[in-house]
Amino acid sequence: MRFFRFNKKYFLLTILLFIIEVLIAVYAHDNFIRPYFGDYLVVMLIYCFWMSFISAPVWIGALITLLFSYAIETLQYFKLVGMLGLQDSKLANTLIGNSFSWNDIVAYTLGVLTILGIEFFFRRPR
């Protein structure tokens, strides 16, 4: 079994989720879609991107995605953007973020649980 391989299905899902995330960032200026649903979807985006290039069991891809998301949120807690002197960079603030939130942790966790549910549903024997 090869570790690296290209999966067109996951790559197309990555592109679709990226477009949705951009639309949310540009057009959603509310108190639910952008802060919570965007975080919920971003773990799906990360997972699909990862699975586009790596041949790994679903649970490993999901776990790595969740740990990566938690790590980014932890870096926000420690104000990494400010520590790097990038507090005036809109790109750094968008990609890394600048404020820790337990709600984000919940959104990431729910997103990964959704991934596991979807993968289980579509991969189970029929």
N, CA, C and O atoms as CSV, one atom per row, in Angstrom:
chain,resi,resn,atom,element,x,y,z
A,1,MET,N,N,0.841,-1.187,0.000
A,1,MET,CA,C,0.000,0.000,0.000
A,1,MET,C,C,0.881,1.244,0.000
A,1,MET,O,O,1.786,1.378,0.823
A,2,ARG,N,N,0.608,2.134,-0.918
A,2,ARG,CA,C,1.386,3.368,-1.017
A,2,ARG,C,C,0.846,4.408,-0.036
A,2,ARG,O,O,-0.363,4.543,0.152
A,3,PHE,N,N,1.770,5.135,0.579
A,3,PHE,CA,C,1.386,6.166,1.546
A,3,PHE,C,C,0.908,7.421,0.829
A,3,PHE,O,O,-0.082,8.031,1.232
A,4,PHE,N,N,1.609,7.805,-0.233
A,4,PHE,CA,C,1.234,8.986,-1.010
A,4,PHE,C,C,0.475,8.545,-2.251
A,4,PHE,O,O,0.918,7.657,-2.980
A,5,ARG,N,N,-0.661,9.167,-2.481
A,5,ARG,CA,C,-1.433,8.924,-3.682
A,5,ARG,C,C,-2.401,10.090,-3.844
A,5,ARG,O,O,-2.749,10.758,-2.871
A,6,PHE,N,N,-2.828,10.325,-5.067
A,6,PHE,CA,C,-3.757,11.414,-5.348
A,6,PHE,C,C,-5.166,10.857,-5.419
A,6,PHE,O,O,-5.425,9.882,-6.125
A,7,ASN,N,N,-6.088,11.490,-4.676
A,7,ASN,CA,C,-7.483,11.084,-4.679
A,7,ASN,C,C,-8.315,12.250,-5.217
A,7,ASN,O,O,-8.490,13.268,-4.547
A,8,LYS,N,N,-8.811,12.085,-6.415
A,8,LYS,CA,C,-9.553,13.147,-7.097
A,8,LYS,C,C,-10.825,13.544,-6.344
A,8,LYS,O,O,-11.167,14.725,-6.285
A,9,LYS,N,N,-11.523,12.567,-5.771
A,9,LYS,CA,C,-12.770,12.843,-5.041
A,9,LYS,C,C,-12.510,13.805,-3.874
A,9,LYS,O,O,-13.210,14.805,-3.715
A,10,TYR,N,N,-11.503,13.492,-3.069
A,10,TYR,CA,C,-11.187,14.366,-1.932
A,10,TYR,C,C,-10.677,15.729,-2.395
A,10,TYR,O,O,-10.958,16.750,-1.768
A,11,PHE,N,N,-9.929,15.738,-3.492
A,11,PHE,CA,C,-9.408,17.007,-3.993
A,11,PHE,C,C,-10.545,17.913,-4.467
A,11,PHE,O,O,-10.531,19.116,-4.207
A,12,LEU,N,N,-11.532,17.335,-5.164
A,12,LEU,CA,C,-12.685,18.125,-5.602
A,12,LEU,C,C,-13.496,18.630,-4.404
A,12,LEU,O,O,-13.997,19.754,-4.419
A,13,LEU,N,N,-13.620,17.800,-3.375
A,13,LEU,CA,C,-14.287,18.254,-2.148
A,13,LEU,C,C,-13.499,19.380,-1.474
A,13,LEU,O,O,-14.085,20.309,-0.920
A,14,THR,N,N,-12.171,19.289,-1.526
A,14,THR,CA,C,-11.327,20.349,-0.974
A,14,THR,C,C,-11.606,21.673,-1.675
A,14,THR,O,O,-11.767,22.705,-1.024
A,15,ILE,N,N,-11.664,21.641,-2.999
A,15,ILE,CA,C,-11.926,22.858,-3.775
A,15,ILE,C,C,-13.308,23.417,-3.440
A,15,ILE,O,O,-13.462,24.621,-3.238
A,16,LEU,N,N,-14.313,22.541,-3.383
A,16,LEU,CA,C,-15.667,22.977,-3.056
A,16,LEU,C,C,-15.726,23.611,-1.666
A,16,LEU,O,O,-16.306,24.683,-1.493
A,17,LEU,N,N,-15.130,22.954,-0.689
A,17,LEU,CA,C,-15.132,23.487,0.678
A,17,LEU,C,C,-14.344,24.796,0.775
A,17,LEU,O,O,-14.724,25.695,1.525
A,18,PHE,N,N,-13.250,24.903,0.018
A,18,PHE,CA,C,-12.481,26.150,0.005
A,18,PHE,C,C,-13.326,27.296,-0.547
A,18,PHE,O,O,-13.315,28.398,0.002
A,19,ILE,N,N,-14.053,27.038,-1.626
A,19,ILE,CA,C,-14.923,28.074,-2.209
A,19,ILE,C,C,-15.990,28.494,-1.200
A,19,ILE,O,O,-16.270,29.683,-1.047
A,20,ILE,N,N,-16.580,27.527,-0.518
A,20,ILE,CA,C,-17.591,27.845,0.506
A,20,ILE,C,C,-16.978,28.673,1.626
A,20,ILE,O,O,-17.590,29.632,2.094
A,21,GLU,N,N,-15.770,28.310,2.061
A,21,GLU,CA,C,-15.097,29.072,3.126
A,21,GLU,C,C,-14.805,30.514,2.688
A,21,GLU,O,O,-14.965,31.449,3.472
A,22,VAL,N,N,-14.381,30.685,1.447
A,22,VAL,CA,C,-14.119,32.036,0.934
A,22,VAL,C,C,-15.419,32.834,0.897
A,22,VAL,O,O,-15.445,33.998,1.298
A,23,LEU,N,N,-16.485,32.221,0.422
A,23,LEU,CA,C,-17.784,32.910,0.391
A,23,LEU,C,C,-18.231,33.299,1.795
A,23,LEU,O,O,-18.752,34.395,2.000
A,24,ILE,N,N,-18.032,32.415,2.752
A,24,ILE,CA,C,-18.373,32.736,4.143
A,24,ILE,C,C,-17.535,33.913,4.634
A,24,ILE,O,O,-18.059,34.834,5.260
A,25,ALA,N,N,-16.231,33.880,4.347
A,25,ALA,CA,C,-15.334,34.957,4.806
A,25,ALA,C,C,-15.703,36.303,4.189
A,25,ALA,O,O,-15.611,37.339,4.849
A,26,VAL,N,N,-16.121,36.288,2.927
A,26,VAL,CA,C,-16.413,37.540,2.225
A,26,VAL,C,C,-17.820,38.059,2.528
A,26,VAL,O,O,-18.013,39.262,2.706
A,27,TYR,N,N,-18.798,37.157,2.586
A,27,TYR,CA,C,-20.187,37.598,2.641
A,27,TYR,C,C,-20.900,37.395,3.979
A,27,TYR,O,O,-21.901,38.061,4.242
A,28,ALA,N,N,-20.422,36.516,4.804
A,28,ALA,CA,C,-21.123,36.254,6.067
A,28,ALA,C,C,-20.517,37.101,7.180
A,28,ALA,O,O,-19.389,36.868,7.616
A,29,HIS,N,N,-21.267,38.061,7.618
A,29,HIS,CA,C,-20.814,38.937,8.706
A,29,HIS,C,C,-21.844,38.874,9.834
A,29,HIS,O,O,-22.434,39.879,10.229
A,30,ASP,N,N,-22.033,37.659,10.332
A,30,ASP,CA,C,-23.043,37.432,11.340
A,30,ASP,C,C,-22.416,36.833,12.591
A,30,ASP,O,O,-21.194,36.810,12.735
A,31,ASN,N,N,-23.250,36.355,13.478
A,31,ASN,CA,C,-22.754,35.792,14.730
A,31,ASN,C,C,-22.834,34.267,14.785
A,31,ASN,O,O,-22.602,33.675,15.839
A,32,PHE,N,N,-23.163,33.620,13.646
A,32,PHE,CA,C,-23.211,32.161,13.649
A,32,PHE,C,C,-22.452,31.539,12.484
A,32,PHE,O,O,-21.539,30.740,12.691
A,33,ILE,N,N,-22.829,31.904,11.257
A,33,ILE,CA,C,-22.238,31.257,10.081
A,33,ILE,C,C,-20.727,31.436,10.054
A,33,ILE,O,O,-19.988,30.455,9.967
A,34,ARG,N,N,-20.269,32.658,10.129
A,34,ARG,CA,C,-18.819,32.885,10.031
A,34,ARG,C,C,-18.047,32.306,11.221
A,34,ARG,O,O,-17.078,31.576,11.015
A,35,PRO,N,N,-18.445,32.607,12.445
A,35,PRO,CA,C,-17.599,32.110,13.543
A,35,PRO,C,C,-17.751,30.623,13.854
A,35,PRO,O,O,-16.776,29.985,14.252
A,36,TYR,N,N,-18.928,30.061,13.686
A,36,TYR,CA,C,-19.116,28.664,14.093
A,36,TYR,C,C,-19.180,27.702,12.914
A,36,TYR,O,O,-18.443,26.717,12.879
A,37,PHE,N,N,-20.046,27.974,11.955
A,37,PHE,CA,C,-20.178,27.088,10.810
A,37,PHE,C,C,-18.893,27.084,9.979
A,37,PHE,O,O,-18.509,26.049,9.433
A,38,GLY,N,N,-18.232,28.235,9.884
A,38,GLY,CA,C,-16.948,28.300,9.172
A,38,GLY,C,C,-15.897,27.418,9.825
A,38,GLY,O,O,-15.144,26.731,9.134
A,39,ASP,N,N,-15.843,27.431,11.150
A,39,ASP,CA,C,-14.894,26.567,11.878
A,39,ASP,C,C,-15.281,25.099,11.750
A,39,ASP,O,O,-14.417,24.228,11.656
A,40,TYR,N,N,-16.572,24.832,11.747
A,40,TYR,CA,C,-17.075,23.475,11.563
A,40,TYR,C,C,-16.640,22.937,10.193
A,40,TYR,O,O,-16.196,21.794,10.080
A,41,LEU,N,N,-16.772,23.771,9.159
A,41,LEU,CA,C,-16.400,23.348,7.805
A,41,LEU,C,C,-14.896,23.302,7.574
A,41,LEU,O,O,-14.422,22.497,6.773
A,42,VAL,N,N,-14.140,24.148,8.261
A,42,VAL,CA,C,-12.708,24.213,7.981
A,42,VAL,C,C,-12.015,22.900,8.323
A,42,VAL,O,O,-11.044,22.538,7.659
A,43,VAL,N,N,-12.481,22.178,9.337
A,43,VAL,CA,C,-11.852,20.883,9.621
A,43,VAL,C,C,-12.159,19.886,8.510
A,43,VAL,O,O,-11.345,19.008,8.224
A,44,MET,N,N,-13.307,20.012,7.893
A,44,MET,CA,C,-13.632,19.151,6.751
A,44,MET,C,C,-12.730,19.487,5.570
A,44,MET,O,O,-12.275,18.601,4.846
A,45,LEU,N,N,-12.478,20.783,5.386
A,45,LEU,CA,C,-11.562,21.226,4.334
A,45,LEU,C,C,-10.163,20.667,4.562
A,45,LEU,O,O,-9.550,20.131,3.639
A,46,ILE,N,N,-9.667,20.788,5.762
A,46,ILE,CA,C,-8.332,20.278,6.099
A,46,ILE,C,C,-8.272,18.765,5.910
A,46,ILE,O,O,-7.309,18.243,5.349
A,47,TYR,N,N,-9.290,18.071,6.374
A,47,TYR,CA,C,-9.343,16.607,6.237
A,47,TYR,C,C,-9.334,16.205,4.758
A,47,TYR,O,O,-8.563,15.334,4.356
A,48,CYS,N,N,-10.186,16.836,3.955
A,48,CYS,CA,C,-10.246,16.491,2.530
A,48,CYS,C,C,-8.930,16.802,1.829
A,48,CYS,O,O,-8.494,16.045,0.962
A,49,PHE,N,N,-8.295,17.914,2.198
A,49,PHE,CA,C,-6.997,18.234,1.606
A,49,PHE,C,C,-5.978,17.158,1.956
A,49,PHE,O,O,-5.257,16.674,1.084
A,50,TRP,N,N,-5.920,16.789,3.216
A,50,TRP,CA,C,-4.999,15.747,3.689
A,50,TRP,C,C,-5.246,14.449,2.938
A,50,TRP,O,O,-4.311,13.817,2.447
A,51,MET,N,N,-6.517,14.054,2.853
A,51,MET,CA,C,-6.865,12.774,2.234
A,51,MET,C,C,-6.729,12.813,0.711
A,51,MET,O,O,-6.771,11.769,0.060
A,52,SER,N,N,-6.567,14.018,0.136
A,52,SER,CA,C,-6.328,14.132,-1.305
A,52,SER,C,C,-4.968,13.575,-1.698
A,52,SER,O,O,-4.774,13.151,-2.837
A,53,PHE,N,N,-4.030,13.575,-0.764
A,53,PHE,CA,C,-2.650,13.212,-1.092
A,53,PHE,C,C,-2.079,12.058,-0.275
A,53,PHE,O,O,-1.043,11.498,-0.631
A,54,ILE,N,N,-2.740,11.707,0.803
A,54,ILE,CA,C,-2.224,10.672,1.704
A,54,ILE,C,C,-3.203,9.499,1.745
A,54,ILE,O,O,-4.413,9.689,1.863
A,55,SER,N,N,-2.671,8.308,1.649
A,55,SER,CA,C,-3.493,7.103,1.790
A,55,SER,C,C,-3.391,6.644,3.243
A,55,SER,O,O,-2.424,5.994,3.640
A,56,ALA,N,N,-4.396,6.991,4.012
A,56,ALA,CA,C,-4.390,6.661,5.442
A,56,ALA,C,C,-5.792,6.242,5.853
A,56,ALA,O,O,-6.770,6.630,5.214
A,57,PRO,N,N,-5.895,5.457,6.910
A,57,PRO,CA,C,-7.229,5.125,7.422
A,57,PRO,C,C,-7.974,6.397,7.833
A,57,PRO,O,O,-7.372,7.389,8.245
A,58,VAL,N,N,-9.286,6.336,7.709
A,58,VAL,CA,C,-10.133,7.491,8.030
A,58,VAL,C,C,-9.842,8.017,9.427
A,58,VAL,O,O,-9.701,9.226,9.610
A,59,TRP,N,N,-9.751,7.142,10.406
A,59,TRP,CA,C,-9.595,7.607,11.786
A,59,TRP,C,C,-8.263,8.321,11.980
A,59,TRP,O,O,-8.172,9.236,12.798
A,60,ILE,N,N,-7.226,7.921,11.243
A,60,ILE,CA,C,-5.938,8.617,11.359
A,60,ILE,C,C,-6.036,10.007,10.742
A,60,ILE,O,O,-5.574,10.984,11.331
A,61,GLY,N,N,-6.636,10.096,9.558
A,61,GLY,CA,C,-6.828,11.404,8.933
A,61,GLY,C,C,-7.661,12.327,9.802
A,61,GLY,O,O,-7.354,13.512,9.932
A,62,ALA,N,N,-8.719,11.784,10.400
A,62,ALA,CA,C,-9.586,12.582,11.270
A,62,ALA,C,C,-8.843,13.029,12.530
A,62,ALA,O,O,-8.964,14.178,12.954
A,63,LEU,N,N,-8.079,12.117,13.120
A,63,LEU,CA,C,-7.329,12.450,14.336
A,63,LEU,C,C,-6.269,13.512,14.051
A,63,LEU,O,O,-6.125,14.462,14.821
A,64,ILE,N,N,-5.540,13.364,12.974
A,64,ILE,CA,C,-4.524,14.359,12.621
A,64,ILE,C,C,-5.175,15.716,12.368
A,64,ILE,O,O,-4.650,16.746,12.792
A,65,THR,N,N,-6.303,15.721,11.686
A,65,THR,CA,C,-7.028,16.966,11.429
A,65,THR,C,C,-7.447,17.628,12.736
A,65,THR,O,O,-7.284,18.836,12.912
A,66,LEU,N,N,-7.987,16.830,13.646
A,66,LEU,CA,C,-8.445,17.375,14.923
A,66,LEU,C,C,-7.275,17.914,15.747
A,66,LEU,O,O,-7.359,19.007,16.307
A,67,LEU,N,N,-6.191,17.152,15.821
A,67,LEU,CA,C,-5.017,17.611,16.579
A,67,LEU,C,C,-4.420,18.878,15.973
A,67,LEU,O,O,-4.009,19.782,16.701
A,68,PHE,N,N,-4.372,18.945,14.635
A,68,PHE,CA,C,-3.875,20.143,13.959
A,68,PHE,C,C,-4.758,21.347,14.312
A,68,PHE,O,O,-4.247,22.426,14.611
A,69,SER,N,N,-6.063,21.163,14.277
A,69,SER,CA,C,-6.997,22.246,14.598
A,69,SER,C,C,-6.841,22.702,16.048
A,69,SER,O,O,-6.840,23.899,16.336
A,70,TYR,N,N,-6.710,21.738,16.953
A,70,TYR,CA,C,-6.481,22.081,18.360
A,70,TYR,C,C,-5.160,22.828,18.530
A,70,TYR,O,O,-5.072,23.762,19.327
A,71,ALA,N,N,-4.141,22.422,17.789
A,71,ALA,CA,C,-2.833,23.087,17.886
A,71,ALA,C,C,-2.933,24.539,17.444
A,71,ALA,O,O,-2.388,25.429,18.096
A,72,ILE,N,N,-3.626,24.779,16.343
A,72,ILE,CA,C,-3.798,26.165,15.872
A,72,ILE,C,C,-4.549,26.983,16.918
A,72,ILE,O,O,-4.184,28.126,17.194
A,73,GLU,N,N,-5.580,26.410,17.489
A,73,GLU,CA,C,-6.349,27.125,18.520
A,73,GLU,C,C,-5.477,27.403,19.744
A,73,GLU,O,O,-5.588,28.468,20.353
A,74,THR,N,N,-4.617,26.461,20.107
A,74,THR,CA,C,-3.695,26.662,21.227
A,74,THR,C,C,-2.718,27.794,20.922
A,74,THR,O,O,-2.409,28.605,21.795
A,75,LEU,N,N,-2.235,27.846,19.684
A,75,LEU,CA,C,-1.348,28.948,19.285
A,75,LEU,C,C,-2.074,30.289,19.376
A,75,LEU,O,O,-1.458,31.307,19.692
A,76,GLN,N,N,-3.364,30.296,19.105
A,76,GLN,CA,C,-4.144,31.525,19.270
A,76,GLN,C,C,-4.204,31.924,20.742
A,76,GLN,O,O,-4.128,33.108,21.071
A,77,TYR,N,N,-4.338,30.942,21.623
A,77,TYR,CA,C,-4.361,31.209,23.058
A,77,TYR,C,C,-3.082,31.914,23.502
A,77,TYR,O,O,-3.115,32.823,24.331
A,78,PHE,N,N,-1.955,31.480,22.935
A,78,PHE,CA,C,-0.666,32.067,23.296
A,78,PHE,C,C,-0.310,33.282,22.439
A,78,PHE,O,O,0.815,33.778,22.502
A,79,LYS,N,N,-1.264,33.761,21.638
A,79,LYS,CA,C,-1.102,34.985,20.829
A,79,LYS,C,C,0.109,34.901,19.892
A,79,LYS,O,O,0.936,35.812,19.849
A,80,LEU,N,N,0.201,33.798,19.146
A,80,LEU,CA,C,1.328,33.577,18.235
A,80,LEU,C,C,1.493,34.701,17.224
A,80,LEU,O,O,2.616,35.122,16.946
A,81,VAL,N,N,0.395,35.188,16.675
A,81,VAL,CA,C,0.476,36.249,15.664
A,81,VAL,C,C,1.195,37.466,16.245
A,81,VAL,O,O,2.057,38.051,15.588
A,82,GLY,N,N,0.848,37.842,17.457
A,82,GLY,CA,C,1.511,38.969,18.118
A,82,GLY,C,C,2.960,38.670,18.443
A,82,GLY,O,O,3.825,39.533,18.291
A,83,MET,N,N,3.234,37.437,18.895
A,83,MET,CA,C,4.612,37.058,19.224
A,83,MET,C,C,5.514,37.116,17.998
A,83,MET,O,O,6.705,37.406,18.110
A,84,LEU,N,N,4.940,36.837,16.823
A,84,LEU,CA,C,5.712,36.891,15.574
A,84,LEU,C,C,5.765,38.298,14.993
A,84,LEU,O,O,6.412,38.528,13.971
A,85,GLY,N,N,5.086,39.238,15.643
A,85,GLY,CA,C,5.071,40.616,15.164
A,85,GLY,C,C,4.188,40.797,13.935
A,85,GLY,O,O,4.388,41.731,13.158
A,86,LEU,N,N,3.217,39.912,13.756
A,86,LEU,CA,C,2.359,39.954,12.564
A,86,LEU,C,C,0.943,40.432,12.877
A,86,LEU,O,O,0.023,40.194,12.095
A,87,GLN,N,N,0.761,41.106,14.021
A,87,GLN,CA,C,-0.570,41.520,14.433
A,87,GLN,C,C,-1.238,42.463,13.430
A,87,GLN,O,O,-2.465,42.567,13.423
A,88,ASP,N,N,-0.470,43.151,12.587
A,88,ASP,CA,C,-1.044,44.048,11.590
A,88,ASP,C,C,-1.292,43.354,10.254
A,88,ASP,O,O,-1.800,43.972,9.318
A,89,SER,N,N,-0.940,42.087,10.162
A,89,SER,CA,C,-1.124,41.334,8.920
A,89,SER,C,C,-2.509,40.701,8.888
A,89,SER,O,O,-2.838,39.847,9.711
A,90,LYS,N,N,-3.308,41.134,7.926
A,90,LYS,CA,C,-4.651,40.573,7.783
A,90,LYS,C,C,-4.564,39.087,7.416
A,90,LYS,O,O,-5.380,38.289,7.877
A,91,LEU,N,N,-3.589,38.715,6.596
A,91,LEU,CA,C,-3.420,37.324,6.192
A,91,LEU,C,C,-3.079,36.440,7.394
A,91,LEU,O,O,-3.675,35.378,7.573
A,92,ALA,N,N,-2.117,36.878,8.219
A,92,ALA,CA,C,-1.734,36.096,9.402
A,92,ALA,C,C,-2.902,35.974,10.379
A,92,ALA,O,O,-3.133,34.907,10.948
A,93,ASN,N,N,-3.629,37.059,10.569
A,93,ASN,CA,C,-4.775,37.023,11.474
A,93,ASN,C,C,-5.890,36.119,10.953
A,93,ASN,O,O,-6.611,35.503,11.737
A,94,THR,N,N,-6.032,36.041,9.627
A,94,THR,CA,C,-7.054,35.183,9.038
A,94,THR,C,C,-6.639,33.718,9.090
A,94,THR,O,O,-7.443,32.862,9.459
A,95,LEU,N,N,-5.397,33.419,8.725
A,95,LEU,CA,C,-4.937,32.028,8.659
A,95,LEU,C,C,-4.704,31.415,10.031
A,95,LEU,O,O,-5.118,30.285,10.288
A,96,ILE,N,N,-4.051,32.147,10.897
A,96,ILE,CA,C,-3.715,31.611,12.218
A,96,ILE,C,C,-4.792,31.972,13.238
A,96,ILE,O,O,-5.106,31.185,14.131
A,97,GLY,N,N,-5.342,33.147,13.097
A,97,GLY,CA,C,-6.332,33.615,14.065
A,97,GLY,C,C,-5.643,34.333,15.204
A,97,GLY,O,O,-4.422,34.278,15.352
A,98,ASN,N,N,-6.449,35.009,16.008
A,98,ASN,CA,C,-5.842,35.786,17.081
A,98,ASN,C,C,-6.598,35.711,18.404
A,98,ASN,O,O,-6.269,36.429,19.349
A,99,SER,N,N,-7.610,34.846,18.477
A,99,SER,CA,C,-8.308,34.739,19.757
A,99,SER,C,C,-8.763,33.289,19.981
A,99,SER,O,O,-9.412,32.674,19.135
A,100,PHE,N,N,-8.399,32.787,21.135
A,100,PHE,CA,C,-8.788,31.436,21.533
A,100,PHE,C,C,-10.255,31.413,21.918
A,100,PHE,O,O,-10.766,32.356,22.522
A,101,SER,N,N,-10.933,30.317,21.560
A,101,SER,CA,C,-12.333,30.168,21.944
A,101,SER,C,C,-12.654,28.689,22.126
A,101,SER,O,O,-12.350,27.858,21.271
A,102,TRP,N,N,-13.276,28.385,23.260
A,102,TRP,CA,C,-13.727,27.013,23.483
A,102,TRP,C,C,-14.799,26.641,22.473
A,102,TRP,O,O,-14.942,25.470,22.121
A,103,ASN,N,N,-15.551,27.625,22.005
A,103,ASN,CA,C,-16.568,27.362,20.980
A,103,ASN,C,C,-15.927,26.833,19.695
A,103,ASN,O,O,-16.505,25.987,19.011
A,104,ASP,N,N,-14.737,27.330,19.371
A,104,ASP,CA,C,-14.015,26.832,18.194
A,104,ASP,C,C,-13.618,25.367,18.390
A,104,ASP,O,O,-13.707,24.562,17.464
A,105,ILE,N,N,-13.182,25.037,19.595
A,105,ILE,CA,C,-12.821,23.646,19.907
A,105,ILE,C,C,-14.037,22.743,19.706
A,105,ILE,O,O,-13.928,21.655,19.139
A,106,VAL,N,N,-15.188,23.202,20.174
A,106,VAL,CA,C,-16.420,22.429,20.000
A,106,VAL,C,C,-16.757,22.290,18.516
A,106,VAL,O,O,-17.118,21.205,18.060
A,107,ALA,N,N,-16.640,23.391,17.755
A,107,ALA,CA,C,-16.939,23.348,16.319
A,107,ALA,C,C,-16.002,22.380,15.599
A,107,ALA,O,O,-16.449,21.617,14.743
A,108,TYR,N,N,-14.715,22.400,15.932
A,108,TYR,CA,C,-13.751,21.474,15.309
A,108,TYR,C,C,-14.116,20.021,15.649
A,108,TYR,O,O,-14.096,19.143,14.786
A,109,THR,N,N,-14.442,19.798,16.891
A,109,THR,CA,C,-14.772,18.442,17.330
A,109,THR,C,C,-16.025,17.936,16.621
A,109,THR,O,O,-16.058,16.797,16.156
A,110,LEU,N,N,-17.057,18.779,16.536
A,110,LEU,CA,C,-18.280,18.389,15.831
A,110,LEU,C,C,-18.011,18.150,14.350
A,110,LEU,O,O,-18.590,17.245,13.748
A,111,GLY,N,N,-17.130,18.961,13.762
A,111,GLY,CA,C,-16.770,18.775,12.357
A,111,GLY,C,C,-16.104,17.432,12.121
A,111,GLY,O,O,-16.419,16.743,11.151
A,112,VAL,N,N,-15.193,17.060,12.991
A,112,VAL,CA,C,-14.495,15.778,12.843
A,112,VAL,C,C,-15.453,14.615,13.111
A,112,VAL,O,O,-15.379,13.588,12.437
A,113,LEU,N,N,-16.336,14.766,14.073
A,113,LEU,CA,C,-17.339,13.717,14.308
A,113,LEU,C,C,-18.242,13.548,13.083
A,113,LEU,O,O,-18.631,12.430,12.746
A,114,THR,N,N,-18.573,14.650,12.422
A,114,THR,CA,C,-19.360,14.593,11.194
A,114,THR,C,C,-18.589,13.865,10.095
A,114,THR,O,O,-19.154,13.046,9.371
A,115,ILE,N,N,-17.298,14.168,9.977
A,115,ILE,CA,C,-16.445,13.471,9.005
A,115,ILE,C,C,-16.498,11.972,9.249
A,115,ILE,O,O,-16.710,11.196,8.317
A,116,LEU,N,N,-16.305,11.562,10.494
A,116,LEU,CA,C,-16.326,10.135,10.819
A,116,LEU,C,C,-17.678,9.509,10.483
A,116,LEU,O,O,-17.735,8.393,9.969
A,117,GLY,N,N,-18.763,10.225,10.772
A,117,GLY,CA,C,-20.088,9.725,10.447
A,117,GLY,C,C,-20.301,9.579,8.944
A,117,GLY,O,O,-20.822,8.565,8.481
A,118,ILE,N,N,-19.901,10.581,8.196
A,118,ILE,CA,C,-20.044,10.533,6.736
A,118,ILE,C,C,-19.192,9.413,6.153
A,118,ILE,O,O,-19.659,8.641,5.315
A,119,GLU,N,N,-17.946,9.326,6.597
A,119,GLU,CA,C,-17.054,8.274,6.089
A,119,GLU,C,C,-17.606,6.888,6.430
A,119,GLU,O,O,-17.552,5.982,5.598
A,120,PHE,N,N,-18.127,6.718,7.624
A,120,PHE,CA,C,-18.689,5.425,8.010
A,120,PHE,C,C,-19.876,5.075,7.118
A,120,PHE,O,O,-20.005,3.941,6.656
A,121,PHE,N,N,-20.741,6.059,6.882
A,121,PHE,CA,C,-21.932,5.828,6.076
A,121,PHE,C,C,-21.571,5.437,4.640
A,121,PHE,O,O,-22.147,4.499,4.089
A,122,PHE,N,N,-20.620,6.156,4.036
A,122,PHE,CA,C,-20.294,5.906,2.632
A,122,PHE,C,C,-19.322,4.738,2.420
A,122,PHE,O,O,-19.251,4.200,1.315
A,123,ARG,N,N,-18.588,4.343,3.433
A,123,ARG,CA,C,-17.605,3.268,3.278
A,123,ARG,C,C,-18.081,1.922,3.782
A,123,ARG,O,O,-17.415,0.914,3.545
A,124,ARG,N,N,-19.201,1.873,4.463
A,124,ARG,CA,C,-19.653,0.594,5.013
A,124,ARG,C,C,-20.087,-0.332,3.866
A,124,ARG,O,O,-20.551,0.126,2.822
A,125,PRO,N,N,-19.930,-1.607,4.079
A,125,PRO,CA,C,-20.364,-2.561,3.047
A,125,PRO,C,C,-21.886,-2.523,2.868
A,125,PRO,O,O,-22.631,-2.359,3.833
A,126,ARG,N,N,-22.313,-2.672,1.671
A,126,ARG,CA,C,-23.758,-2.611,1.376
A,126,ARG,C,C,-24.284,-3.993,1.082
A,126,ARG,O,O,-25.474,-4.155,0.811
